């Protein structure tokens, strides 16, 4: 879940993108 935490710290744009990718991967 380290990636999820990293996505949260990232910018708003990347945050949404990373979160979407992580949710899809999960």
Rosetta blueprint (number, residue, H / E / L):
1 X L
2 X H
3 X H
4 X H
5 X H
6 X H
7 X H
8 X H
9 X H
10 X L
11 X L
12 X H
13 X H
14 X H
15 X H
16 X H
17 X H
18 X H
19 X H
20 X H
21 X H
22 X H
23 X H
24 X H
25 X H
26 X L
